Amino acid sequence: MLITKGITKAYDQLQILKGIDLEIKSGEIVSIVGPSGAGKTTLLQILGTLDTPDKGEVSIDGVNPFSLSKKQLSAFRNQSIGFIFQFHQLLPEFTAEENIILPALIKGVSQNDAKKEAQKLLEMLGLQNRASHKPNELSGGEQQRIAVARALINQPKVIFADEPSGNLDSKNSEELHQLFFDLRDEFKQTFVIVTHNKELAKMTDRQLVMEDGLIV
């Protein structure tokens, strides 16, 4: 599902990534762990096509995203990749359902069909009674599950999560972690998760340990 060869990245004179080679299989849940400043988030942003490498190759499901035009890359990201961030990044003026359906509307799905898909996801996540609530009316755990539903709405091939439980208490963290494995069983998606949470890292199929810009 995901292959990188020789990925490097520097900001000004600071070398963040020093040659990253990795392979992640379809349906695998992989955690990226290591100390702050090791380059984990930079790597995740490049894998998720939010940033470009200085050198090296990236292949996602056989596609080199950095060979695409800007418009093609936006479409590829919208249809093939889902994102879950530490701070859910929900739009405060929109309801839970409206936040979830946004990527589907961008893809060109009709509002009616997008809402049907959102309802299915809300039911699966136990949030069917929260569809019309705005983010400030939801708990932290509920907000993060809405962010998960938004990441899933276009049925992406791979989901990138950056410290997804970093802002949650232990109970909500455990529920969110289990949810990733339930989703993988249900939808066969690939998950790449940057985390400092040792319990989550232990649950994953594989841990990639980063130090000083390299996978060690």
N, C-alpha and C positions, 0 to 999 in steps of 0.2 A: 504493500500500500504506500509505503513511504521510504525513499532512499535518498541519502545525501552523500556526497563525496567532496571532501576537502573544503568544507564551508569555512570561510574566514570573514571577519567583520571588525572594523576599527572605527572609532569615533575620534576625529582629530588624530592625535598621536597615540591614543590608548587602544591597544589591541584587545578586543573583547573575546572573539572566537579565533582559535589558532589552528583550525583544521579539523572539522567535525565530520566523521564518517559514521553513518548509522543506517540500519535497516529495521523497519517495523512492519510486521505482517498484518494482513487484513484481519480484523476482529480482535487484535491484541490490545490490552490495556497496559500501557507503559508509563512509569513515573520517571521524571527527571529530578534528581535530588542533588544537594550539594550546598556549600556555604553561600551566603549572600555575596554577590559580585563575581560568581563563577561563570556567569554568562547564560544562565538558564532562560531568563525571560527574553534575552536577545535571540537565542536559538529558537524559542517558541514563536517569536514574532516573524522570523524568517521562514520557519516551517509553515506558518499560517499565512504567508505572503503579505504580511503587513509591513515588512521591511525587506530590503534586498541584500544579498550577500555581496561582499567585495569580490570574492573568488569562489569557485566551487559549483557544484551541480545539485539541484533539488528535483526529485521526481515524485509526484503524487498521483497514484493510480495510473502510472505510465505517462503522465503529462508533466512537461517542464513548464511550470507556471510563469517563469521569468522570460520565456520566449514568446509569451502572448502579448498582444497589444493591451493598452490600458483598459479598453472597453471589454475585451475578451477576459482579461484577468479579473475584473470586477464580477463578471458573470460566473466565471469559474469559482471564485471565492464564495459567491452567494449560493451556488448550487452544490458545491462539493465539500465545503468546510463549515463547521460550526464552532463558535467561540463561547467560552464561559470564563468570565473574569472574576477577580476577587470581590470587587465592588460592582455587583450585578449589572451596572450601566443601563438600568431601565429608564425610559423617558418619563419624567414625573407627571407630565400633563396627560398621559395616555393611560387607559385602563390596562389591567393584566392581559386581557384578550387582545387589545390593540397592540401592545408591545410584542406579543407572541407572533402575530400575523404579519408584522412589518416585512421580514425577509421574504415571505411568500408573495406579498404584494409587489415587492421589488422584482421578484422573479417573473411576475406577470400572471400569477394565479388570481382568479376572480375572488372578490371579497367573500362571496358566499362559500366557495370551496375552502378558502383559507380559514374561515370561521369554523367550518365543520372539522377540519384537521386540528385546529386549536382546541376545540371541545374534547376531541379524543385524547389529546395530550393532557389537558386539564384533568380529565377523569382518571387517566392513568397515574397522574401525580397526586391525586386526592385533593385537587383544588377547584373542582367544578363550581363550588359556591363562591369562588373568589374572582370570577371572570370580569365582573364589572367594577372591581375595586382598583383604586389607583395605588401606586407603590407605597405611598405614605400611610396607607390603611392596611398594609401587610406586614407580617413579622419578617425578620431577617431571613429565616429559613424559607418562608413562602416566597419572598422576593427572589432568592437564589434558585428556587425550583421554577419560577416563571422564566428566569434567564435560561435555565436548562431547556424548557419547552421552546423558547425562542431559537435556541441553538439547533433543536431537532426538527423544526417545522418543515424545512426543505429536504429532510431525510439525507443529510450530508454523509459522505463516505468516512470522513475523519473529523473528530472533535478535539479541539485544543483547549485545555483548561489551565489558567494561570492562578495558582493558589486559590482554588475554588471554595475551599472551606476556611480560608484564612480569616474571614470576618464573622464566623459562626461559632456558637457555643458547642460544647462537646456532643450534646444530644443531636443537634441539627447537623453537625459534621458527620456523625456516624450514619445518619439517615441519608445524607447526600452521597456519601461514599458508597453505600449499598446500592443506591439508585443507579450509579454508573454501571455496576455489574448487572443489575436487572435490565438496564437499557441495552447493554451489549448482548445479553441473552435474547432480548426481544427483537432488536433491530440489526444485530451483527456489526455494529459500528466499531471503528478503531478509535481509541482514546489515547491522547498524549497529555500527561498531566504534570505540570511543574508544581511541586509541593514541598513544604517543610514539615508536613504532618507525617510522622513516622508510621502511625497506624495505617494511613491510606497507602503509603509507599509499600508497606509489607503486604497489603492485600493485592497489589498489582501483579500482573504476570511476570514483569521484569522491572528492575530498577536500573536506570542509567545514572551513574554518579559523575557529576561534573566538578572539576577543580581547575581554576585558573585558565578557563577558555578551552578546556579539552574534556572529552569523555574518558575517564580513567577506569 
